[in-house]
Amino acid sequence: KQAVQTMRPSVNLLVDIQAKLRAGKGAGYARWASKFNLKQMAQTLNYLNDHGLLDYKVLAEKTVAATARRNELSEKIKAAEKRMAEIAVLRTHIVNYAKTRDTYAAYRKAGYSPKFRSEHEADILLHQAAKQAFDQLNVKKLPKMKALQAEYAALLAEKKEAYAELRKARDEARELLTVKANVDRVLQDTGRGIAQEKEHSQR
């Protein structure tokens, strides 16, 4: 059964034939679209059978859950990437801060002398940029480089794992959304057909 499922083509959205005809498509297109829709409805039914989703309420719940899972994984990856970018910036500034600490201490000792500043401007600017970055990142106490490297490695592993899950979650959500849209379309068309029949019978 697993092999059959992987070989089976994915479900596509049904074509709104009436809308396409109104947009200027001809009879040839309508014939092709009718065959296409029949094929897609067969795929939709196969999917519903294979996944035990013949109850509309269960299909709707599963679609909501799959979409929420996809969004949750996407947010998790974004949060990991944001923190990894922060760590990369932080590491650079910690190195620059350590390298220029003595120069900046001497600059302070010299009473912030313009002459001293012009002679050591590159180091002083690096030091000030590092301090500014620490304030922006709300760093009160400088973390150890080893701890930052360990956090970065853990985030990278978490991100890779989440990416693998996200690929599956995206596919599942896309397929469920397509299947549900097809089912909704058929139910809507059926409802419209019943309403029209009632209208004719009342005339």
DRENDO-1510 file (C-alpha; in Angstrom, 1 decimal, always signed):
<recs>
REC; n; res; u; v; w
REC; 1; LYS; +0.0; +0.0; +0.0 .
REC; 2; GLN; +2.9; +2.3; +0.9 .
REC; 3; ALA; +4.4; +1.8; -2.6 .
REC; 4; VAL; +1.1; +2.4; -4.3 .
REC; 5; GLN; +0.7; +5.7; -2.4 .
REC; 6; THR; +4.2; +7.0; -3.3 .
REC; 7; MET; +3.6; +6.1; -7.0 .
REC; 8; ARG; +0.2; +7.8; -7.1 .
REC; 9; PRO; +0.2; +11.3; -8.6 .
REC; 10; SER; -0.7; +14.2; -6.3 .
REC; 11; VAL; -4.1; +15.8; -6.4 .
REC; 12; ASN; -4.6; +19.1; -8.3 .
REC; 13; LEU; -7.3; +21.7; -7.8 .
REC; 14; LEU; -10.4; +21.2; -9.9 .
REC; 15; VAL; -10.8; +23.7; -12.8 .
REC; 16; ASP; -13.8; +26.1; -12.6 .
REC; 17; ILE; -15.0; +25.4; -16.2 .
REC; 18; GLN; -17.8; +27.9; -16.2 .
REC; 19; ALA; -15.4; +30.7; -15.1 .
REC; 20; LYS; -12.9; +29.7; -17.8 .
REC; 21; LEU; -15.7; +29.7; -20.4 .
REC; 22; ARG; -16.8; +33.2; -19.3 .
REC; 23; ALA; -13.2; +34.3; -19.6 .
REC; 24; GLY; -13.3; +33.3; -23.3 .
REC; 25; LYS; -12.1; +29.6; -23.4 .
REC; 26; GLY; -13.7; +27.5; -26.1 .
REC; 27; ALA; -15.4; +24.1; -26.3 .
REC; 28; GLY; -12.1; +22.3; -26.8 .
REC; 29; TYR; -10.9; +23.6; -23.4 .
REC; 30; ALA; -14.2; +22.7; -21.8 .
REC; 31; ARG; -13.8; +19.0; -23.0 .
REC; 32; TRP; -10.2; +18.9; -21.7 .
REC; 33; ALA; -11.2; +20.5; -18.4 .
REC; 34; SER; -14.0; +18.0; -17.9 .
REC; 35; LYS; -11.6; +15.1; -18.3 .
REC; 36; PHE; -9.1; +16.8; -16.1 .
REC; 37; ASN; -11.7; +17.3; -13.4 .
REC; 38; LEU; -12.9; +13.7; -13.5 .
REC; 39; LYS; -9.3; +12.5; -13.1 .
REC; 40; GLN; -8.7; +14.9; -10.2 .
REC; 41; MET; -11.9; +13.8; -8.5 .
REC; 42; ALA; -10.7; +10.2; -8.8 .
REC; 43; GLN; -7.4; +11.2; -7.2 .
REC; 44; THR; -9.3; +13.1; -4.5 .
REC; 45; LEU; -11.5; +10.1; -3.7 .
REC; 46; ASN; -8.4; +7.8; -3.6 .
REC; 47; TYR; -6.7; +10.2; -1.2 .
REC; 48; LEU; -9.8; +10.4; +1.1 .
REC; 49; ASN; -10.0; +6.5; +1.1 .
REC; 50; ASP; -6.3; +6.0; +1.6 .
REC; 51; HIS; -6.2; +8.4; +4.6 .
REC; 52; GLY; -9.6; +7.4; +6.1 .
REC; 53; LEU; -11.0; +10.9; +5.6 .
REC; 54; LEU; -14.5; +10.1; +4.4 .
REC; 55; ASP; -16.1; +12.2; +7.2 .
REC; 56; TYR; -16.0; +15.9; +6.1 .
REC; 57; LYS; -15.6; +17.1; +9.8 .
REC; 58; VAL; -12.4; +14.9; +10.2 .
REC; 59; LEU; -11.1; +16.2; +6.8 .
REC; 60; ALA; -11.6; +19.8; +7.9 .
REC; 61; GLU; -9.9; +19.2; +11.3 .
REC; 62; LYS; -7.0; +17.4; +9.7 .
REC; 63; THR; -6.5; +20.3; +7.3 .
REC; 64; VAL; -6.5; +22.8; +10.1 .
REC; 65; ALA; -4.1; +20.7; +12.1 .
REC; 66; ALA; -1.7; +20.2; +9.1 .
REC; 67; THR; -1.7; +23.9; +8.3 .
REC; 68; ALA; -1.0; +24.8; +11.9 .
REC; 69; ARG; +1.9; +22.3; +12.1 .
REC; 70; ARG; +3.4; +23.7; +8.9 .
REC; 71; ASN; +3.1; +27.3; +10.3 .
REC; 72; GLU; +4.6; +26.2; +13.6 .
REC; 73; LEU; +7.6; +24.6; +12.0 .
REC; 74; SER; +8.1; +27.6; +9.8 .
REC; 75; GLU; +8.1; +30.0; +12.8 .
REC; 76; LYS; +10.5; +27.6; +14.7 .
REC; 77; ILE; +12.9; +27.8; +11.8 .
REC; 78; LYS; +12.6; +31.6; +11.6 .
REC; 79; ALA; +13.3; +31.9; +15.4 .
REC; 80; ALA; +16.3; +29.6; +15.1 .
REC; 81; GLU; +17.7; +31.6; +12.2 .
REC; 82; LYS; +17.1; +34.9; +14.0 .
REC; 83; ARG; +19.0; +33.7; +17.1 .
REC; 84; MET; +21.8; +32.2; +14.9 .
REC; 85; ALA; +22.3; +35.6; +13.2 .
REC; 86; GLU; +22.4; +37.3; +16.6 .
REC; 87; ILE; +25.0; +34.8; +17.8 .
REC; 88; ALA; +27.1; +35.4; +14.6 .
REC; 89; VAL; +27.0; +39.2; +15.2 .
REC; 90; LEU; +27.7; +38.7; +19.0 .
REC; 91; ARG; +30.7; +36.5; +18.3 .
REC; 92; THR; +32.2; +39.1; +16.0 .
REC; 93; HIS; +31.7; +41.9; +18.5 .
REC; 94; ILE; +33.1; +39.9; +21.4 .
REC; 95; VAL; +36.3; +39.2; +19.4 .
REC; 96; ASN; +36.5; +42.9; +18.4 .
REC; 97; TYR; +35.8; +44.1; +22.0 .
REC; 98; ALA; +38.5; +41.8; +23.5 .
REC; 99; LYS; +41.0; +43.0; +20.8 .
REC; 100; THR; +40.4; +46.7; +21.4 .
REC; 101; ARG; +39.8; +46.7; +25.2 .
REC; 102; ASP; +43.3; +47.9; +26.1 .
REC; 103; THR; +43.3; +50.6; +23.4 .
REC; 104; TYR; +39.9; +51.9; +24.6 .
REC; 105; ALA; +41.1; +51.9; +28.3 .
REC; 106; ALA; +44.2; +53.9; +27.2 .
REC; 107; TYR; +41.9; +56.3; +25.3 .
REC; 108; ARG; +39.8; +56.8; +28.4 .
REC; 109; LYS; +42.9; +57.3; +30.5 .
REC; 110; ALA; +44.1; +60.0; +28.0 .
REC; 111; GLY; +40.8; +61.9; +28.8 .
REC; 112; TYR; +39.3; +61.0; +25.4 .
REC; 113; SER; +42.1; +63.0; +23.7 .
REC; 114; PRO; +41.3; +63.8; +20.0 .
REC; 115; LYS; +45.0; +63.2; +19.2 .
REC; 116; PHE; +44.9; +59.7; +20.7 .
REC; 117; ARG; +41.6; +59.0; +18.9 .
REC; 118; SER; +42.9; +60.0; +15.5 .
REC; 119; GLU; +45.9; +57.7; +16.0 .
REC; 120; HIS; +43.7; +54.7; +17.1 .
REC; 121; GLU; +40.4; +55.5; +15.4 .
REC; 122; ALA; +39.8; +52.1; +13.8 .
REC; 123; ASP; +40.2; +50.3; +17.2 .
REC; 124; ILE; +38.1; +52.8; +19.1 .
REC; 125; LEU; +35.3; +52.6; +16.5 .
REC; 126; LEU; +35.3; +48.8; +16.7 .
REC; 127; HIS; +35.1; +48.9; +20.5 .
REC; 128; GLN; +32.2; +51.4; +20.5 .
REC; 129; ALA; +30.4; +49.4; +17.8 .
REC; 130; ALA; +30.8; +46.3; +20.0 .
REC; 131; LYS; +29.4; +48.1; +23.1 .
REC; 132; GLN; +26.5; +49.4; +21.1 .
REC; 133; ALA; +25.7; +45.9; +19.8 .
REC; 134; PHE; +25.8; +44.5; +23.3 .
REC; 135; ASP; +23.3; +47.2; +24.4 .
REC; 136; GLN; +21.0; +46.5; +21.4 .
REC; 137; LEU; +21.1; +42.7; +22.1 .
REC; 138; ASN; +20.5; +43.5; +25.8 .
REC; 139; VAL; +23.7; +41.7; +26.9 .
REC; 140; LYS; +24.6; +42.5; +30.5 .
REC; 141; LYS; +27.4; +40.0; +30.9 .
REC; 142; LEU; +29.4; +38.8; +28.0 .
REC; 143; PRO; +28.8; +35.1; +27.3 .
REC; 144; LYS; +31.7; +32.7; +26.8 .
REC; 145; MET; +32.6; +31.9; +23.2 .
REC; 146; LYS; +32.4; +28.2; +23.9 .
REC; 147; ALA; +28.8; +28.6; +25.2 .
REC; 148; LEU; +27.8; +30.6; +22.1 .
REC; 149; GLN; +29.3; +28.0; +19.8 .
REC; 150; ALA; +27.4; +25.2; +21.6 .
REC; 151; GLU; +24.2; +27.2; +21.3 .
REC; 152; TYR; +24.8; +27.9; +17.6 .
REC; 153; ALA; +25.5; +24.1; +17.0 .
REC; 154; ALA; +22.3; +23.1; +18.8 .
REC; 155; LEU; +20.2; +25.7; +16.9 .
REC; 156; LEU; +21.7; +24.5; +13.6 .
REC; 157; ALA; +20.8; +20.9; +14.4 .
REC; 158; GLU; +17.3; +21.9; +15.5 .
REC; 159; LYS; +16.9; +23.9; +12.2 .
REC; 160; LYS; +18.0; +21.0; +10.0 .
REC; 161; GLU; +15.6; +18.7; +11.8 .
REC; 162; ALA; +12.7; +21.2; +11.5 .
REC; 163; TYR; +13.5; +21.7; +7.8 .
REC; 164; ALA; +13.1; +18.0; +7.1 .
REC; 165; GLU; +9.8; +18.0; +9.0 .
REC; 166; LEU; +8.7; +21.2; +7.3 .
REC; 167; ARG; +9.1; +19.6; +3.8 .
REC; 168; LYS; +6.8; +16.8; +4.8 .
REC; 169; ALA; +4.4; +19.2; +6.6 .
REC; 170; ARG; +4.2; +21.5; +3.6 .
REC; 171; ASP; +3.4; +18.6; +1.3 .
REC; 172; GLU; +0.8; +17.2; +3.6 .
REC; 173; ALA; -0.9; +20.7; +4.2 .
REC; 174; ARG; -0.8; +21.4; +0.4 .
REC; 175; GLU; -2.4; +18.1; -0.4 .
REC; 176; LEU; -5.1; +18.4; +2.3 .
REC; 177; LEU; -5.9; +21.9; +1.3 .
REC; 178; THR; -6.3; +20.9; -2.3 .
REC; 179; VAL; -8.4; +17.8; -1.4 .
REC; 180; LYS; -10.6; +19.9; +0.9 .
REC; 181; ALA; -11.0; +22.6; -1.8 .
REC; 182; ASN; -12.1; +19.9; -4.3 .
REC; 183; VAL; -14.6; +18.4; -1.9 .
REC; 184; ASP; -15.9; +21.9; -1.1 .
REC; 185; ARG; -16.2; +22.7; -4.8 .
REC; 186; VAL; -18.2; +19.4; -5.5 .
REC; 187; LEU; -20.5; +20.1; -2.4 .
REC; 188; GLN; -21.1; +23.6; -3.6 .
REC; 189; ASP; -21.8; +22.5; -7.2 .
REC; 190; THR; -24.1; +19.8; -5.8 .
REC; 191; GLY; -25.9; +22.2; -3.6 .
REC; 192; ARG; -26.3; +24.6; -6.5 .
REC; 193; GLY; -27.7; +21.8; -8.7 .
REC; 194; ILE; -30.2; +20.8; -6.0 .
REC; 195; ALA; -31.4; +24.4; -5.6 .
REC; 196; GLN; -31.8; +24.7; -9.4 .
REC; 197; GLU; -33.8; +21.5; -9.6 .
REC; 198; LYS; -36.1; +22.7; -6.8 .
REC; 199; GLU; -36.6; +26.0; -8.6 .
REC; 200; HIS; -37.5; +24.2; -11.9 .
REC; 201; SER; -40.0; +21.9; -10.1 .
REC; 202; GLN; -41.7; +24.9; -8.4 .
REC; 203; ARG; -42.3; +26.6; -11.8 .
</recs>
